[in-house]
Amino acid sequence: MLTCVRGAAVLLTVAVTFYLLQVSGQLAPPAASHTLRSIVIPVSAQDATSATSQREYFLTRLEVVPLGRQNITLPILMYHYVRTPPSIISDSLGYKLSVSPAVFTAQMDWLALHGYNPVDFNDVRAYFAGKEPLPAKPVVITLDDGYADLYTTAFPILAAHGFKAVAYIVSGFVGRSPYVTAPQVVQMDQSGIEIASHTVDHADLSRSSMGSVMRELSDSKRSLESLVGHPVLDFAYPSGKFNAQTVAAVQRAGYATAVTTMFSVDHSVADRYLWTRVRVGGGESLAEFVSSLGSPMPTTTITTLDIETAEVPPPPLARPTSQSLR
């Protein structure tokens, strides 16, 4: 019987599936999808079964959106205030822009419970560039304007769920009441919140001169990059207002994407300066919120192998002798 066991354990193989896609340019659309390839990693039976083996093997199965799609279904959620809504009579605009902390928490709970995976625009760029697949049920959570409750209320709720998000900051308002401070922006940037631009003064770019538009775009970008210490590549049109001149200026200022306030969940590289969003106003029911997410994209399973090797302490350093120094 021992012979049978040994014979059965001659070779252990693990198939690791991955995808390769070659594209040109930072956000160039993929030319064609590629077939799947498997890598077979042989492991000796002795190493796999020996009690003295210095290795442990862990298999992980991930549901992902496979590379190769030129159009994706990705809800980009749009929030403003996360606070107790003010009176609709005294502040109707503020009321429409406010989601209560309880509602925001319930929405994040639902996303987590139903397998949604928040991503940021760096992840979306990596997908379109053919570098990384998107996780199953991807969603982008965006928060506009950089109000103080972004840090005091929304950020802790997102962190408690382990969620990424994108914060569109009006650079000229940083440090003013009632907006976030510079240290808060830096902390969020270092903790999974992508910092993006929303102009210097929340200006209506559709009614501004080209010189004014470029200043709003370039100065905001430069200010935020100086604050966080890395490129700021994403932009949101204030109040969703833009025209053809504005879109061209956003591209010329060095941004990689821009979002509007128009509704849709379908996106491509070609329309990356006019990406649409799903407005979350706080007055909708949870069922309406769920319905606005659309249908998730088809996924496939990737199996990955993680091999952990026990750390072996290095041998003690030999004391040099007169012979070794010759």
C-alpha positions as a Markdown table, in Angstrom:
| # | Residue | x | y | z |
|---|---|---|---|---|
| 1 | Met | 0.0 | 0.0 | 0.0 |
| 2 | Leu | 2.9 | 2.3 | 0.8 |
| 3 | Thr | 4.2 | 1.7 | -2.8 |
| 4 | Cys | 0.8 | 2.8 | -4.2 |
| 5 | Val | 0.8 | 6.0 | -2.1 |
| 6 | Arg | 4.4 | 6.8 | -3.2 |
| 7 | Gly | 3.5 | 6.1 | -6.8 |
| 8 | Ala | 0.4 | 8.3 | -6.6 |
| 9 | Ala | 2.5 | 11.2 | -5.3 |
| 10 | Val | 5.1 | 11.2 | -8.0 |
| 11 | Leu | 4.2 | 14.6 | -9.3 |
| 12 | Leu | 2.0 | 17.5 | -8.1 |
| 13 | Thr | 1.1 | 20.1 | -10.7 |
| 14 | Val | -0.8 | 23.3 | -10.4 |
| 15 | Ala | -2.3 | 25.1 | -13.3 |
| 16 | Val | -2.1 | 28.8 | -13.1 |
| 17 | Thr | -4.3 | 30.6 | -15.7 |
| 18 | Phe | -3.5 | 34.2 | -16.8 |
| 19 | Tyr | -4.1 | 36.5 | -19.6 |
| 20 | Leu | -1.8 | 38.4 | -21.9 |
| 21 | Leu | -2.9 | 41.3 | -24.0 |
| 22 | Gln | -0.6 | 43.5 | -26.0 |
| 23 | Val | -1.7 | 47.1 | -26.6 |
| 24 | Ser | 0.1 | 50.2 | -27.7 |
| 25 | Gly | -0.2 | 53.5 | -25.8 |
| 26 | Gln | -1.3 | 54.3 | -22.3 |
| 27 | Leu | -5.0 | 53.8 | -23.0 |
| 28 | Ala | -5.0 | 52.4 | -26.5 |
| 29 | Pro | -7.9 | 49.9 | -27.1 |
| 30 | Pro | -6.9 | 46.3 | -27.3 |
| 31 | Ala | -6.4 | 45.1 | -30.9 |
| 32 | Ala | -7.8 | 41.6 | -30.3 |
| 33 | Ser | -8.4 | 39.2 | -27.4 |
| 34 | His | -5.9 | 36.5 | -26.8 |
| 35 | Thr | -6.4 | 32.8 | -26.0 |
| 36 | Leu | -5.8 | 31.6 | -22.5 |
| 37 | Arg | -2.5 | 29.9 | -21.6 |
| 38 | Ser | -1.7 | 27.6 | -18.7 |
| 39 | Ile | 1.5 | 27.4 | -16.8 |
| 40 | Val | 2.2 | 24.0 | -15.2 |
| 41 | Ile | 4.5 | 24.1 | -12.2 |
| 42 | Pro | 5.9 | 20.7 | -11.3 |
| 43 | Val | 6.5 | 20.0 | -7.6 |
| 44 | Ser | 8.3 | 16.9 | -6.5 |
| 45 | Ala | 6.3 | 14.4 | -4.5 |
| 46 | Gln | 8.9 | 14.4 | -1.7 |
| 47 | Asp | 8.7 | 18.2 | -1.4 |
| 48 | Ala | 4.9 | 18.2 | -1.4 |
| 49 | Thr | 4.4 | 15.4 | 1.1 |
| 50 | Ser | 7.5 | 15.7 | 3.3 |
| 51 | Ala | 6.9 | 16.9 | 6.8 |
| 52 | Thr | 10.3 | 18.6 | 6.7 |
| 53 | Ser | 9.5 | 20.6 | 3.5 |
| 54 | Gln | 10.3 | 24.3 | 3.8 |
| 55 | Arg | 7.4 | 25.3 | 1.5 |
| 56 | Glu | 3.7 | 25.8 | 1.8 |
| 57 | Tyr | 1.4 | 25.9 | -1.2 |
| 58 | Phe | -1.8 | 28.1 | -1.3 |
| 59 | Leu | -4.3 | 28.1 | -4.2 |
| 60 | Thr | -6.4 | 31.2 | -4.7 |
| 61 | Arg | -9.3 | 31.4 | -7.1 |
| 62 | Leu | -10.4 | 34.9 | -8.3 |
| 63 | Glu | -13.4 | 35.9 | -10.3 |
| 64 | Val | -12.3 | 38.6 | -12.8 |
| 65 | Val | -13.4 | 40.4 | -15.9 |
| 66 | Pro | -11.0 | 39.0 | -18.5 |
| 67 | Leu | -8.9 | 41.3 | -20.5 |
| 68 | Gly | -9.9 | 42.2 | -24.1 |
| 69 | Arg | -13.1 | 44.1 | -23.7 |
| 70 | Gln | -13.1 | 47.5 | -25.6 |
| 71 | Asn | -16.4 | 48.5 | -23.8 |
| 72 | Ile | -17.1 | 47.9 | -20.2 |
| 73 | Thr | -20.1 | 48.1 | -17.9 |
| 74 | Leu | -18.8 | 50.0 | -14.8 |
| 75 | Pro | -21.0 | 52.0 | -12.5 |
| 76 | Ile | -19.2 | 55.2 | -11.4 |
| 77 | Leu | -21.2 | 56.4 | -8.4 |
| 78 | Met | -21.3 | 60.1 | -7.8 |
| 79 | Tyr | -21.7 | 61.4 | -4.2 |
| 80 | His | -21.3 | 64.9 | -2.8 |
| 81 | Tyr | -22.1 | 65.4 | 0.9 |
| 82 | Val | -22.2 | 62.4 | 3.3 |
| 83 | Arg | -24.1 | 64.1 | 6.2 |
| 84 | Thr | -27.5 | 64.5 | 7.7 |
| 85 | Pro | -29.4 | 66.3 | 4.9 |
| 86 | Pro | -30.5 | 69.9 | 5.6 |
| 87 | Ser | -34.0 | 71.1 | 5.3 |
| 88 | Ile | -35.3 | 70.9 | 1.8 |
| 89 | Ile | -37.1 | 74.2 | 2.4 |
| 90 | Ser | -34.1 | 76.2 | 3.5 |
| 91 | Asp | -31.5 | 74.5 | 1.4 |
| 92 | Ser | -33.0 | 72.5 | -1.5 |
| 93 | Leu | -29.7 | 72.2 | -3.4 |
| 94 | Gly | -27.9 | 71.0 | -0.3 |
| 95 | Tyr | -30.7 | 68.5 | 0.4 |
| 96 | Lys | -30.4 | 67.0 | -3.1 |
| 97 | Leu | -26.6 | 66.6 | -2.8 |
| 98 | Ser | -26.7 | 65.0 | 0.7 |
| 99 | Val | -26.6 | 61.3 | 1.5 |
| 100 | Ser | -27.0 | 60.5 | 5.2 |
| 101 | Pro | -24.3 | 58.5 | 6.9 |
| 102 | Ala | -26.8 | 55.7 | 7.6 |
| 103 | Val | -27.8 | 55.5 | 4.0 |
| 104 | Phe | -24.2 | 55.7 | 2.8 |
| 105 | Thr | -23.3 | 52.9 | 5.2 |
| 106 | Ala | -26.3 | 50.8 | 4.0 |
| 107 | Gln | -25.2 | 51.2 | 0.4 |
| 108 | Met | -21.6 | 50.2 | 1.1 |
| 109 | Asp | -22.8 | 47.2 | 3.2 |
| 110 | Trp | -24.9 | 46.1 | 0.2 |
| 111 | Leu | -22.0 | 46.4 | -2.2 |
| 112 | Ala | -19.8 | 44.4 | 0.1 |
| 113 | Leu | -22.4 | 41.7 | 0.8 |
| 114 | His | -23.1 | 41.2 | -2.9 |
| 115 | Gly | -19.5 | 40.9 | -4.0 |
| 116 | Tyr | -18.9 | 44.3 | -5.6 |
| 117 | Asn | -15.3 | 45.4 | -5.7 |
| 118 | Pro | -14.5 | 49.2 | -5.7 |
| 119 | Val | -11.7 | 50.2 | -8.0 |
| 120 | Asp | -10.2 | 53.5 | -9.0 |
| 121 | Phe | -9.2 | 54.9 | -12.3 |
| 122 | Asn | -5.7 | 53.6 | -12.1 |
| 123 | Asp | -7.2 | 50.1 | -12.2 |
| 124 | Val | -9.4 | 51.0 | -15.1 |
| 125 | Arg | -6.4 | 52.4 | -17.0 |
| 126 | Ala | -4.5 | 49.2 | -16.3 |
| 127 | Tyr | -7.4 | 47.2 | -17.6 |
| 128 | Phe | -7.7 | 49.1 | -20.9 |
| 129 | Ala | -3.9 | 48.9 | -21.3 |
| 130 | Gly | -4.0 | 45.1 | -21.1 |
| 131 | Lys | -2.0 | 44.9 | -17.9 |
| 132 | Glu | -4.5 | 43.7 | -15.2 |
| 133 | Pro | -8.0 | 42.3 | -15.3 |
| 134 | Leu | -10.8 | 44.0 | -13.4 |
| 135 | Pro | -12.2 | 42.2 | -10.4 |
| 136 | Ala | -15.7 | 40.8 | -10.6 |
| 137 | Lys | -18.5 | 43.4 | -10.2 |
| 138 | Pro | -16.2 | 46.4 | -10.3 |
| 139 | Val | -17.6 | 49.8 | -9.2 |
| 140 | Val | -16.0 | 53.3 | -8.8 |
| 141 | Ile | -17.1 | 55.4 | -5.9 |
| 142 | Thr | -16.5 | 59.1 | -6.5 |
| 143 | Leu | -17.1 | 62.0 | -4.1 |
| 144 | Asp | -17.1 | 65.6 | -5.5 |
| 145 | Asp | -15.9 | 68.9 | -4.1 |
| 146 | Gly | -13.9 | 67.8 | -1.0 |
| 147 | Tyr | -16.3 | 68.8 | 1.7 |
| 148 | Ala | -15.1 | 68.3 | 5.3 |
| 149 | Asp | -17.4 | 65.3 | 5.7 |
| 150 | Leu | -15.5 | 63.5 | 3.0 |
| 151 | Tyr | -12.8 | 63.0 | 5.6 |
| 152 | Thr | -14.8 | 62.9 | 8.8 |
| 153 | Thr | -17.7 | 60.7 | 7.7 |
| 154 | Ala | -17.2 | 59.1 | 4.3 |
| 155 | Phe | -13.6 | 58.1 | 4.6 |
| 156 | Pro | -14.0 | 56.1 | 7.9 |
| 157 | Ile | -17.0 | 54.3 | 6.4 |
| 158 | Leu | -15.0 | 53.4 | 3.2 |
| 159 | Ala | -12.0 | 52.4 | 5.3 |
| 160 | Ala | -14.2 | 50.1 | 7.5 |
| 161 | His | -15.3 | 48.3 | 4.3 |
| 162 | Gly | -11.8 | 48.2 | 2.8 |
| 163 | Phe | -13.1 | 50.2 | -0.2 |
| 164 | Lys | -11.2 | 52.4 | -2.6 |
| 165 | Ala | -12.7 | 55.6 | -3.8 |
| 166 | Val | -11.9 | 58.7 | -5.9 |
| 167 | Ala | -12.2 | 62.2 | -4.4 |
| 168 | Tyr | -12.5 | 65.1 | -6.7 |
| 169 | Ile | -10.9 | 68.0 | -4.9 |
| 170 | Val | -11.3 | 71.8 | -5.6 |
| 171 | Ser | -7.7 | 72.7 | -4.9 |
| 172 | Gly | -8.4 | 76.4 | -4.1 |
| 173 | Phe | -10.9 | 75.3 | -1.3 |
| 174 | Val | -8.5 | 73.1 | 0.5 |
| 175 | Gly | -8.0 | 74.4 | 4.1 |
| 176 | Arg | -11.1 | 76.6 | 4.0 |
| 177 | Ser | -14.3 | 75.9 | 6.0 |
| 178 | Pro | -16.1 | 73.6 | 5.3 |
| 179 | Tyr | -13.6 | 71.7 | 3.2 |
| 180 | Val | -10.9 | 69.2 | 3.8 |
| 181 | Thr | -7.4 | 70.3 | 4.9 |
| 182 | Ala | -4.1 | 69.6 | 3.2 |
| 183 | Pro | -3.0 | 67.0 | 5.8 |
| 184 | Gln | -6.4 | 65.2 | 5.4 |
| 185 | Val | -5.9 | 65.1 | 1.6 |
| 186 | Val | -2.5 | 63.6 | 2.1 |
| 187 | Gln | -3.7 | 61.0 | 4.6 |
| 188 | Met | -6.6 | 59.9 | 2.4 |
| 189 | Asp | -4.2 | 59.7 | -0.6 |
| 190 | Gln | -2.0 | 57.3 | 1.4 |
| 191 | Ser | -5.0 | 55.2 | 2.5 |
| 192 | Gly | -6.6 | 54.2 | -0.7 |
| 193 | Ile | -8.5 | 57.3 | -1.8 |
| 194 | Glu | -7.4 | 58.5 | -5.2 |
| 195 | Ile | -7.1 | 62.3 | -5.3 |
| 196 | Ala | -8.4 | 63.8 | -8.5 |
| 197 | Ser | -9.0 | 67.4 | -9.7 |
| 198 | His | -12.1 | 69.5 | -9.7 |
| 199 | Thr | -10.6 | 72.8 | -10.8 |
| 200 | Val | -9.2 | 75.6 | -8.6 |
| 201 | Asp | -12.5 | 77.4 | -7.9 |
| 202 | His | -15.3 | 75.1 | -9.1 |
| 203 | Ala | -15.6 | 77.3 | -12.1 |
| 204 | Asp | -18.1 | 76.9 | -14.9 |
| 205 | Leu | -15.6 | 75.9 | -17.7 |
| 206 | Ser | -18.3 | 76.0 | -20.4 |
| 207 | Arg | -18.6 | 79.8 | -20.0 |
| 208 | Ser | -14.9 | 80.6 | -19.4 |
| 209 | Ser | -12.3 | 81.9 | -21.8 |
| 210 | Met | -9.7 | 79.4 | -23.0 |
| 211 | Gly | -7.0 | 81.1 | -20.9 |
| 212 | Ser | -9.2 | 80.9 | -17.7 |
| 213 | Val | -10.0 | 77.2 | -18.5 |
| 214 | Met | -6.3 | 76.3 | -18.8 |
| 215 | Arg | -5.5 | 78.1 | -15.6 |
| 216 | Glu | -8.2 | 76.2 | -13.7 |
| 217 | Leu | -7.1 | 72.9 | -15.1 |
| 218 | Ser | -3.3 | 73.3 | -14.9 |
| 219 | Asp | -3.1 | 75.1 | -11.5 |
| 220 | Ser | -5.4 | 72.6 | -9.8 |
| 221 | Lys | -3.4 | 69.7 | -11.2 |
| 222 | Arg | -0.1 | 71.2 | -10.2 |
| 223 | Ser | -1.3 | 72.1 | -6.7 |
| 224 | Leu | -2.7 | 68.7 | -5.9 |
| 225 | Glu | 0.4 | 67.0 | -7.4 |
| 226 | Ser | 2.6 | 69.1 | -5.1 |
| 227 | Leu | 0.5 | 68.0 | -2.2 |
| 228 | Val | 0.3 | 64.3 | -2.7 |
| 229 | Gly | 3.7 | 63.9 | -4.5 |
| 230 | His | 2.6 | 62.0 | -7.6 |
| 231 | Pro | 0.7 | 62.6 | -10.8 |
| 232 | Val | -3.0 | 63.6 | -10.7 |
| 233 | Leu | -4.6 | 62.2 | -13.8 |
| 234 | Asp | -8.3 | 62.3 | -13.4 |
| 235 | Phe | -10.8 | 65.2 | -13.6 |
| 236 | Ala | -14.5 | 66.0 | -13.0 |
| 237 | Tyr | -16.3 | 68.9 | -14.7 |
| 238 | Pro | -17.7 | 71.2 | -12.1 |
| 239 | Ser | -21.5 | 70.9 | -12.1 |
| 240 | Gly | -21.1 | 68.7 | -15.1 |
| 241 | Lys | -20.7 | 71.7 | -17.5 |
| 242 | Phe | -18.5 | 71.4 | -20.5 |
| 243 | Asn | -18.2 | 72.0 | -24.2 |
| 244 | Ala | -15.9 | 70.9 | -27.0 |
| 245 | Gln | -13.3 | 73.5 | -26.0 |
| 246 | Thr | -13.4 | 72.3 | -22.4 |
| 247 | Val | -12.9 | 68.7 | -23.4 |
| 248 | Ala | -9.9 | 69.5 | -25.6 |
| 249 | Ala | -8.4 | 71.6 | -22.8 |
| 250 | Val | -8.7 | 68.8 | -20.3 |
| 251 | Gln | -6.7 | 66.5 | -22.6 |
| 252 | Arg | -4.1 | 69.2 | -23.3 |
| 253 | Ala | -3.7 | 69.9 | -19.6 |
| 254 | Gly | -2.4 | 66.3 | -19.1 |
| 255 | Tyr | -5.4 | 64.5 | -17.7 |
| 256 | Ala | -6.1 | 60.9 | -18.7 |
| 257 | Thr | -9.9 | 60.8 | -17.9 |
| 258 | Ala | -12.8 | 63.1 | -17.1 |
| 259 | Val | -16.2 | 62.4 | -15.7 |
| 260 | Thr | -19.5 | 64.2 | -16.3 |
| 261 | Thr | -22.8 | 64.2 | -14.5 |
| 262 | Met | -24.6 | 62.4 | -17.3 |
| 263 | Phe | -26.0 | 59.0 | -16.6 |
| 264 | Ser | -24.8 | 55.7 | -18.0 |
| 265 | Val | -22.7 | 52.7 | -16.9 |
| 266 | Asp | -21.1 | 51.9 | -20.3 |
| 267 | His | -17.6 | 53.2 | -21.0 |
| 268 | Ser | -14.8 | 52.8 | -23.5 |
| 269 | Val | -11.3 | 54.3 | -24.1 |
| 270 | Ala | -12.7 | 56.5 | -26.9 |
| 271 | Asp | -15.0 | 58.4 | -24.6 |
| 272 | Arg | -12.7 | 58.6 | -21.6 |
| 273 | Tyr | -13.0 | 62.4 | -21.4 |
| 274 | Leu | -16.8 | 62.1 | -21.2 |
| 275 | Trp | -17.3 | 59.2 | -18.8 |
| 276 | Thr | -20.8 | 59.1 | -17.3 |
| 277 | Arg | -21.8 | 58.5 | -13.7 |
| 278 | Val | -24.6 | 57.3 | -11.5 |
| 279 | Arg | -25.9 | 60.1 | -9.3 |
| 280 | Val | -26.6 | 59.1 | -5.7 |
| 281 | Gly | -28.8 | 61.7 | -4.2 |
| 282 | Gly | -29.8 | 60.0 | -1.0 |
| 283 | Gly | -33.5 | 60.1 | -1.7 |
| 284 | Glu | -33.6 | 56.8 | -3.6 |
| 285 | Ser | -34.5 | 53.5 | -2.0 |
| 286 | Leu | -32.0 | 50.8 | -1.7 |
| 287 | Ala | -33.8 | 48.9 | -4.5 |
| 288 | Glu | -33.5 | 52.0 | -6.7 |
| 289 | Phe | -29.8 | 52.2 | -5.8 |
| 290 | Val | -29.2 | 48.6 | -6.7 |
| 291 | Ser | -31.1 | 49.0 | -10.0 |
| 292 | Ser | -28.9 | 51.9 | -11.0 |
| 293 | Leu | -25.8 | 49.7 | -11.0 |
| 294 | Gly | -26.8 | 47.8 | -14.2 |
| 295 | Ser | -25.9 | 44.2 | -15.0 |
| 296 | Pro | -22.4 | 43.0 | -14.0 |
| 297 | Met | -20.0 | 42.0 | -16.8 |
| 298 | Pro | -19.3 | 38.3 | -17.4 |
| 299 | Thr | -16.4 | 37.0 | -15.4 |
| 300 | Thr | -14.0 | 34.1 | -15.5 |
| 301 | Thr | -12.0 | 32.3 | -12.8 |
| 302 | Ile | -8.2 | 32.7 | -12.4 |
| 303 | Thr | -6.4 | 30.3 | -10.2 |
| 304 | Thr | -3.1 | 31.5 | -8.7 |
| 305 | Leu | -0.5 | 29.7 | -6.8 |
| 306 | Asp | 1.3 | 31.2 | -3.9 |
| 307 | Ile | 4.4 | 29.4 | -2.6 |
| 308 | Glu | 5.7 | 30.4 | 0.8 |
| 309 | Thr | 9.2 | 29.4 | 1.8 |
| 310 | Ala | 10.2 | 29.3 | 5.4 |
| 311 | Glu | 12.9 | 31.7 | 6.2 |
| 312 | Val | 16.2 | 30.0 | 7.0 |
| 313 | Pro | 18.6 | 32.1 | 9.1 |
| 314 | Pro | 21.9 | 32.8 | 7.2 |
| 315 | Pro | 25.0 | 31.0 | 8.5 |
| 316 | Pro | 27.1 | 33.0 | 11.0 |
| 317 | Leu | 29.8 | 35.1 | 9.4 |
| 318 | Ala | 33.1 | 33.5 | 9.6 |
| 319 | Arg | 35.8 | 35.4 | 11.3 |
| 320 | Pro | 38.5 | 36.3 | 8.7 |
| 321 | Thr | 41.8 | 34.6 | 9.1 |
| 322 | Ser | 45.2 | 35.7 | 7.9 |
| 323 | Gln | 44.9 | 33.2 | 5.1 |
| 324 | Ser | 41.6 | 34.6 | 3.8 |
| 325 | Leu | 43.0 | 38.1 | 3.9 |
| 326 | Arg | 45.9 | 37.3 | 1.6 |
